[in-house]
Amino acid sequence: MGAGLVGSLLALYLARRGYSVDVYERRPDIRRAGAVGGRSINLALSDRGWKALAGVGLTDEVRRVALPMTHRVMHAVDGTLTEQPYGLNGEAIYSVSRGGLNQTLLELCAREPRIRLHFEQQATHVDLATGTVALHDLTQHPPRAYELPTARLIGTDGAYSAIRSAMLKTERFDYSQDYEDYGYKELTIAPGPDGAWQLAPDALHIWPRGQYMMIALPNLDGSFTCTLFFPYEGPDSFAALTTPAAVQAFFERVMPDAVPLMPELTEDFFRNPTGSLVTMRCFPWSHGGHTLLIGDAAHAVVPFYGQGMNAGFEDCRILNELLDALGDADAAWPQVLHTFERRRKPDADAIAQLALDNFVEMRDKVADPRFLLRKKVEARLAKDHPGWWLPLYSQVTFSPDTPYHEALANGRRQDQLMSRVLPLIQTEADYDTPAVQEAIQAEIRLTAESLS
């Protein structure tokens, strides 16, 4: 249920195992109707996502619609630019359009004879005991009601999953959703003459302003998709910007270098809806040995680590690996689902926390000289002591075999270490002083003792 990014990829994994897969989607086919604009956040595809795509041989197809970003560029109010590399050795995350990538995956599904795609089919009720789904066929007028029996039912239908809604009514099902006091608004930086990019296209651009921020990711047509993450209430908020003049004045005051690049700023602001930001947690993810939640249906996160899609794609890969390890006969599926949810739940909780933490970093800390100094120190530590130190961002983004929960725990330990070492460092040159080197060696000995 759900023909989004995760549903499309999972269908490909299952079909290539020999399964017959039917995919039901409430929305029209975006290959024909076009992706819905105005409320998408461009996606940052990183190593976990690439590894999952490689599992079904899709990397070449997807690279055609992806742009590499090797660093962040921070835009100060006065127009000063500061850069920060993402990786240690030129690694990149990749900007992809959500709609464009979804269309690519659906087209690949359509070529697979074992997959049947059904659009404009709305689930209205799920009987978990029998695995039967009641649907309305929205292509009929009036909509035709019918029932669909299933052998296995997988909910890939997003943060507002109909399958999860049915599981909410079962006993001992834990569920929480936490909305941020921030919403988001999609805006656009237009292409320049002849479709040229007006900002560096190999970077993710950030306008960090303490309590809010805007980011911009490049598109293939020379434009940038911008997302303003902004409070709902307060002096600078969606509630305060109620007229085109107020929007124009606000941007000219706090992001003046962006305004000349956004000729439809006020039109976009009032035309595009304000999206909400939610962290959704639940457990268990399976029911009866035949029904499973996966991707955002199981663990929706805010977008500030760029890992929502990557985590969903990783779900697909790990489920496939468990089918390899435990078997994919009918009798094996209950154990596969049980193992999957217990393996992935700690990682889902960890990336949810990491994403929340990274919002503070992106909107505030990336403009702090001490934070930028810390990142330089971390890069030196990783270079000098590669077996001991790997920055948290690299563990999450460029280390696809490091579970999220391990990365989170490692990051907490690194924070404690930096709280002891960084006060000794006022400039990058201080790193090489005897006092700092002695402190680092002491920390390395402490780590070795704790592991012995």
C-alpha positions as CSV (number, residue, x, y, z in Angstrom):
1,M,0.0,0.0,0.0
2,G,1.7,3.2,-1.2
3,A,3.6,3.8,-4.5
4,G,6.0,6.4,-3.1
5,L,9.8,6.1,-3.0
6,V,9.9,3.3,-0.5
7,G,7.0,1.4,-1.9
8,S,8.4,1.5,-5.4
9,L,11.8,0.3,-4.3
10,L,10.4,-2.5,-2.1
11,A,8.2,-3.7,-5.0
12,L,11.4,-4.0,-7.1
13,Y,13.2,-5.9,-4.4
14,L,10.3,-8.4,-4.0
15,A,9.6,-8.8,-7.7
16,R,13.2,-9.7,-8.3
17,R,12.9,-12.4,-5.6
18,G,10.1,-13.9,-7.8
19,Y,7.1,-12.5,-6.0
20,S,4.0,-11.2,-7.7
21,V,3.5,-7.7,-6.3
22,D,0.5,-5.4,-6.5
23,V,1.1,-1.8,-5.5
24,Y,-2.0,0.3,-4.6
25,E,-1.7,4.1,-4.4
26,R,-4.3,6.7,-3.5
27,R,-2.9,9.5,-5.7
28,P,-2.9,9.6,-9.5
29,D,0.0,8.3,-11.4
30,I,2.6,11.0,-11.2
31,R,4.2,9.9,-14.4
32,R,1.1,11.2,-16.2
33,A,-0.3,13.7,-13.8
34,G,3.0,15.2,-12.8
35,A,4.5,15.5,-9.3
36,V,2.6,17.8,-7.0
37,G,4.7,20.9,-6.6
38,G,4.8,23.4,-3.8
39,R,5.4,21.2,-0.7
40,S,8.4,19.0,-1.5
41,I,11.7,19.1,0.1
42,N,14.5,18.1,-2.3
43,L,16.1,14.9,-1.1
44,A,19.7,14.3,-0.2
45,L,20.6,10.8,-1.4
46,S,23.6,9.5,0.5
47,D,25.5,6.2,0.8
48,R,22.8,4.2,2.6
49,G,20.4,5.1,-0.2
50,W,22.9,4.3,-2.9
51,K,23.7,0.9,-1.3
52,A,20.0,0.0,-1.3
53,L,19.6,1.1,-4.9
54,A,22.6,-1.0,-5.9
55,G,20.8,-4.0,-4.4
56,V,18.5,-4.0,-7.4
57,G,21.0,-2.5,-9.9
58,L,19.5,1.0,-10.0
59,T,22.5,3.3,-9.4
60,D,23.1,4.2,-13.0
61,E,19.4,5.0,-13.6
62,V,19.2,7.3,-10.5
63,R,22.6,9.0,-11.1
64,R,21.0,10.5,-14.3
65,V,18.6,12.6,-12.1
66,A,21.0,13.4,-9.2
67,L,23.5,16.2,-8.6
68,P,26.5,15.8,-6.3
69,M,26.9,18.3,-3.4
70,T,30.3,18.1,-1.8
71,H,29.9,20.8,0.8
72,R,27.7,23.3,2.6
73,V,27.8,27.0,1.8
74,M,26.6,29.3,4.6
75,H,25.2,32.7,3.6
76,A,25.6,35.4,6.2
77,V,23.3,38.4,6.3
78,D,26.1,40.7,4.9
79,G,26.6,38.3,2.0
80,T,29.8,36.6,3.4
81,L,30.0,33.0,2.3
82,T,31.5,30.2,4.5
83,E,32.1,26.7,3.3
84,Q,32.2,23.4,5.1
85,P,33.0,20.1,3.3
86,Y,30.6,17.2,4.0
87,G,33.2,14.4,3.9
88,L,36.8,13.9,4.7
89,N,37.9,12.9,1.1
90,G,35.6,14.7,-1.2
91,E,32.5,12.6,-0.5
92,A,29.2,14.0,-1.7
93,I,25.5,13.8,-1.0
94,Y,23.2,14.0,-4.0
95,S,20.4,16.4,-4.6
96,V,17.4,14.6,-6.2
97,S,13.9,15.8,-6.8
98,R,11.4,13.7,-4.8
99,G,8.9,13.7,-7.7
100,G,11.6,13.0,-10.3
101,L,13.1,10.1,-8.4
102,N,9.6,8.7,-7.7
103,Q,8.8,8.8,-11.4
104,T,12.1,7.0,-12.2
105,L,11.3,4.2,-9.8
106,L,7.7,3.9,-11.0
107,E,8.9,3.6,-14.6
108,L,11.2,0.8,-13.6
109,C,8.4,-0.9,-11.7
110,A,6.2,-0.6,-14.8
111,R,8.9,-2.5,-16.8
112,E,8.9,-5.4,-14.3
113,P,6.3,-8.0,-15.4
114,R,5.8,-9.2,-11.8
115,I,4.6,-5.7,-10.6
116,R,1.2,-4.3,-11.2
117,L,0.5,-0.7,-10.3
118,H,-2.9,0.5,-9.3
119,F,-3.5,4.3,-8.9
120,E,-6.3,6.3,-7.4
121,Q,-7.2,3.4,-5.1
122,Q,-8.0,4.7,-1.6
123,A,-7.9,2.3,1.4
124,T,-10.9,2.9,3.6
125,H,-10.6,0.0,6.1
126,V,-8.1,-2.7,6.9
127,D,-9.1,-6.0,8.5
128,L,-5.8,-7.1,10.1
129,A,-7.2,-10.5,11.2
130,T,-7.8,-11.6,7.6
131,G,-5.4,-9.2,5.7
132,T,-8.3,-7.8,3.7
133,V,-8.3,-4.2,2.6
134,A,-11.4,-2.3,1.7
135,L,-10.8,0.2,-1.1
136,H,-12.5,2.8,-3.2
137,D,-11.6,3.0,-6.9
138,L,-11.5,6.7,-7.4
139,T,-11.3,6.3,-11.2
140,Q,-15.0,5.4,-11.2
141,H,-17.8,8.0,-10.7
142,P,-19.1,7.5,-8.1
143,P,-16.1,5.6,-6.6
144,R,-16.5,1.8,-6.7
145,A,-16.1,0.0,-3.3
146,Y,-14.4,-3.4,-3.3
147,E,-12.4,-5.7,-1.1
148,L,-8.9,-6.9,-1.6
149,P,-7.6,-10.1,0.1
150,T,-3.9,-10.2,0.6
151,A,-1.3,-12.9,1.4
152,R,1.1,-10.3,2.8
153,L,0.3,-6.7,3.4
154,I,3.1,-4.1,3.6
155,G,2.3,-0.5,4.5
156,T,4.6,1.9,2.6
157,D,1.9,4.6,2.7
158,G,3.9,7.3,4.6
159,A,3.5,9.2,7.8
160,Y,-0.3,9.2,7.7
161,S,-0.5,5.4,6.9
162,A,-3.9,3.8,6.6
163,I,-2.3,0.4,7.5
164,R,-0.8,2.0,10.7
165,S,-4.2,3.5,11.5
166,A,-5.6,0.0,11.6
167,M,-2.8,-1.2,13.9
168,L,-3.5,1.6,16.3
169,K,-6.7,-0.2,17.3
170,T,-4.8,-3.3,18.3
171,E,-3.7,-4.0,21.9
172,R,-0.2,-3.0,23.1
173,F,0.5,-0.8,20.1
174,D,2.7,2.1,21.1
175,Y,2.3,5.3,19.0
176,S,3.4,8.9,19.3
177,Q,3.6,11.9,17.0
178,D,5.4,15.1,17.9
179,Y,5.0,18.2,15.7
180,E,7.6,20.9,15.6
181,D,6.7,24.6,16.3
182,Y,8.1,25.1,12.8
183,G,6.6,24.6,9.4
184,Y,8.2,24.7,6.0
185,K,7.5,26.6,2.7
186,E,8.9,25.7,-0.7
187,L,10.4,28.6,-2.6
188,T,12.5,28.7,-5.8
189,I,15.7,30.3,-7.0
190,A,15.3,30.7,-10.7
191,P,17.8,29.5,-13.4
192,G,20.1,32.2,-14.8
193,P,20.6,33.0,-18.5
194,D,20.6,29.9,-20.7
195,G,19.7,27.7,-17.7
196,A,22.8,28.5,-15.7
197,W,22.9,28.0,-12.0
198,Q,23.1,31.3,-10.1
199,L,24.7,29.7,-7.1
200,A,27.4,27.0,-6.8
201,P,25.6,23.8,-8.0
202,D,27.9,21.4,-6.1
203,A,26.8,22.7,-2.7
204,L,23.8,22.7,-0.3
205,H,23.2,26.4,0.5
206,I,22.1,27.5,4.0
207,W,20.9,30.8,5.3
208,P,21.2,30.1,9.1
209,R,19.5,32.7,11.2
210,G,19.3,31.3,14.7
211,Q,15.6,30.6,15.1
212,Y,14.9,29.8,11.5
213,M,16.8,29.1,8.2
214,M,16.4,28.6,4.5
215,I,18.2,25.9,2.5
216,A,18.6,25.5,-1.3
217,L,19.4,22.4,-3.3
218,P,20.3,22.4,-7.0
219,N,18.1,20.9,-9.8
220,L,19.0,19.7,-13.2
221,D,17.3,22.6,-14.9
222,G,19.5,25.3,-13.3
223,S,17.0,26.2,-10.6
224,F,17.3,25.6,-6.8
225,T,14.5,24.3,-4.7
226,C,14.5,26.3,-1.5
227,T,12.9,25.4,1.8
228,L,12.2,28.0,4.4
229,F,11.9,26.4,7.9
230,F,10.1,29.0,9.9
231,P,8.1,29.3,13.2
232,Y,4.4,29.2,13.0
233,E,4.1,32.0,15.6
234,G,6.2,35.0,16.8
235,P,7.7,38.2,15.5
236,D,9.4,36.5,12.5
237,S,6.9,33.7,11.6
238,F,4.3,32.6,9.2
239,A,1.7,34.3,11.3
240,A,3.5,37.6,10.9
241,L,4.1,37.5,7.2
242,T,0.6,38.1,5.9
243,T,1.1,40.4,2.9
244,P,3.5,40.4,-0.1
245,A,5.1,43.6,1.2
246,A,5.8,42.0,4.5
247,V,7.4,38.9,2.8
248,Q,9.5,41.1,0.5
249,A,10.7,43.3,3.4
250,F,11.5,40.3,5.6
251,F,13.7,38.6,3.0
252,E,15.4,41.9,2.1
253,R,16.3,42.3,5.7
254,V,17.5,38.8,6.6
255,M,18.5,37.1,3.3
256,P,19.2,40.0,1.0
257,D,21.6,38.1,-1.3
258,A,18.8,35.6,-2.1
259,V,16.2,38.1,-3.1
260,P,17.5,39.1,-6.6
261,L,17.6,35.3,-7.4
262,M,14.0,34.8,-6.5
263,P,11.8,36.7,-9.0
264,E,8.6,34.9,-7.9
265,L,9.3,35.0,-4.2
266,T,6.0,36.5,-3.0
267,E,4.0,34.5,-5.5
268,D,5.7,31.2,-4.3
269,F,5.2,32.2,-0.7
270,F,1.4,32.6,-0.9
271,R,0.8,30.0,-3.6
272,N,2.6,27.1,-2.0
273,P,1.1,25.5,1.2
274,T,2.8,25.5,4.5
275,G,3.9,22.0,5.4
276,S,4.2,20.6,8.9
277,L,7.2,18.8,10.5
278,V,6.5,15.7,12.5
279,T,8.4,12.9,14.2
280,M,6.3,9.7,14.3
281,R,7.3,6.7,16.4
282,C,5.4,3.4,16.8
283,F,5.9,-0.3,17.7
284,P,5.4,-3.0,16.9
285,W,5.7,-2.6,13.1
286,S,4.2,-6.0,12.3
287,H,0.9,-7.8,13.0
288,G,0.0,-11.5,12.7
289,G,3.1,-12.5,10.8
290,H,1.7,-11.1,7.5
291,T,1.4,-7.3,7.9
292,L,4.3,-4.9,8.1
293,L,5.0,-1.1,8.3
294,I,8.1,0.2,6.6
295,G,9.6,3.6,5.9
296,D,7.7,6.7,7.0
297,A,4.7,4.5,7.9
298,A,6.9,3.1,10.7
299,H,9.2,5.9,11.5
300,A,8.6,9.4,10.0
301,V,11.4,11.9,10.9
302,V,12.0,15.6,10.3
303,P,14.3,16.2,7.3
304,F,17.3,17.9,9.0
305,Y,19.8,15.0,8.6
306,G,18.7,14.2,5.0
307,Q,18.1,10.6,6.1
308,G,14.3,10.0,5.8
309,M,14.5,8.5,2.3
310,N,17.8,6.9,3.0
311,A,16.5,5.2,6.1
312,G,13.4,4.0,4.2
313,F,15.6,2.6,1.4
314,E,17.8,1.0,4.0
315,D,14.7,-0.7,5.4
316,C,14.1,-2.3,2.0
317,R,17.7,-3.6,1.8
318,I,17.7,-5.0,5.3
319,L,14.3,-6.7,4.8
320,N,15.7,-8.3,1.7
321,E,18.8,-9.4,3.5
322,L,16.7,-11.0,6.2
323,L,14.7,-12.9,3.5
324,D,18.1,-14.2,2.2
325,A,19.2,-15.2,5.7
326,L,15.9,-16.6,7.1
327,G,14.2,-17.8,3.9
328,D,11.3,-16.4,2.0
329,A,8.9,-19.3,2.1
330,D,5.5,-18.6,3.6
331,A,6.5,-20.2,6.9
332,A,9.5,-18.0,7.3
333,W,7.8,-14.6,7.0
334,P,6.6,-14.3,10.6
335,Q,10.2,-14.7,11.8
336,V,11.5,-12.3,9.2
337,L,9.0,-9.6,10.2
338,H,9.7,-10.2,13.9
339,T,13.5,-9.9,13.4
340,F,13.2,-6.9,11.1
341,E,11.2,-4.7,13.5
342,R,13.5,-5.5,16.4
343,R,16.6,-4.8,14.4
344,R,15.4,-1.6,12.9
345,K,13.5,0.0,15.8
346,P,16.7,1.2,17.6
347,D,18.0,2.7,14.4
348,A,14.7,4.4,13.6
349,D,14.7,6.0,17.1
350,A,18.3,7.1,16.7
351,I,17.9,8.8,13.3
352,A,14.8,10.6,14.7
353,Q,16.9,12.1,17.5
354,L,19.9,12.8,15.2
355,A,17.5,14.7,12.8
356,L,16.1,16.8,15.6
357,D,19.7,17.6,16.9
358,N,20.8,18.6,13.4
359,F,18.1,21.2,13.1
360,V,19.7,23.2,15.8
361,E,23.1,22.7,14.1
362,M,21.9,23.9,10.7
363,R,19.9,26.9,11.7
364,D,22.3,28.2,14.4
365,K,25.6,26.5,14.9
366,V,26.9,26.5,11.3
367,A,27.2,30.3,11.7
368,D,29.3,29.9,14.9
369,P,33.1,30.2,14.4
370,R,33.6,27.8,17.3
371,F,31.5,25.2,15.7
372,L,33.4,25.6,12.4
373,L,36.6,25.3,14.3
374,R,35.4,22.1,15.9
375,K,34.6,20.6,12.5
376,K,38.2,21.4,11.4
377,V,39.6,19.8,14.5
378,E,37.4,16.7,13.9
379,A,38.8,16.5,10.3
380,R,42.4,16.6,11.7
381,L,41.6,13.9,14.2
382,A,40.1,11.7,11.5
383,K,43.2,12.2,9.4
384,D,45.7,11.6,12.2
385,H,43.8,8.8,14.0
386,P,41.5,7.1,11.4
387,G,41.0,4.0,13.5
388,W,39.9,6.0,16.5
389,W,37.9,9.0,15.2
390,L,35.3,9.3,12.5
391,P,33.0,12.4,12.5
392,L,29.4,11.7,13.4
393,Y,28.2,13.2,10.1
394,S,30.4,10.7,8.2
395,Q,29.2,7.8,10.3
396,V,25.6,8.7,9.5
397,T,26.0,9.8,5.9
398,F,29.0,8.0,4.4
399,S,29.2,4.8,6.4
400,P,26.3,2.6,5.2
401,D,27.2,-0.3,7.4
402,T,27.2,1.6,10.7
403,P,23.8,1.3,12.3
404,Y,22.2,4.6,13.2
405,H,22.0,3.7,16.9
406,E,25.8,3.0,17.0
407,A,26.5,6.4,15.3
408,L,24.3,8.2,17.8
409,A,26.2,6.5,20.7
410,N,29.5,7.3,19.2
411,G,28.5,10.9,18.6
412,R,27.5,11.3,22.3
413,R,31.0,10.0,23.3
414,Q,32.6,12.4,20.9
415,D,30.7,15.3,22.3
416,Q,32.1,14.5,25.8
417,L,35.6,14.2,24.4
418,M,35.4,17.5,22.6
419,S,34.1,19.2,25.7
420,R,37.5,18.4,27.3
421,V,39.8,19.0,24.3
422,L,38.2,22.0,22.5
423,P,38.7,24.5,25.3
424,L,42.5,24.1,24.7
425,I,42.1,25.2,21.0
426,Q,41.4,28.8,20.1
427,T,42.7,28.6,16.5
428,E,43.3,25.8,14.0
429,A,47.1,26.1,14.6
430,D,46.6,25.3,18.3
431,Y,45.8,21.7,17.3
432,D,49.6,21.0,16.8
433,T,50.7,22.4,20.2
434,P,52.1,20.0,22.7
435,A,49.3,20.6,25.3
436,V,46.6,19.7,22.7
437,Q,48.5,16.6,21.4
438,E,49.1,15.4,25.0
439,A,45.3,15.8,25.7
440,I,44.4,13.9,22.5
441,Q,46.8,11.0,23.4
442,A,45.3,10.9,26.9
443,E,41.8,10.5,25.3
444,I,43.1,7.7,23.1
445,R,44.5,5.9,26.1
446,L,41.2,6.4,27.9
447,T,39.3,4.9,25.0
448,A,41.6,1.9,24.9
449,E,41.2,1.3,28.6
450,S,37.5,1.5,28.4
451,L,37.5,-1.2,25.7
452,S,39.9,-3.5,27.4
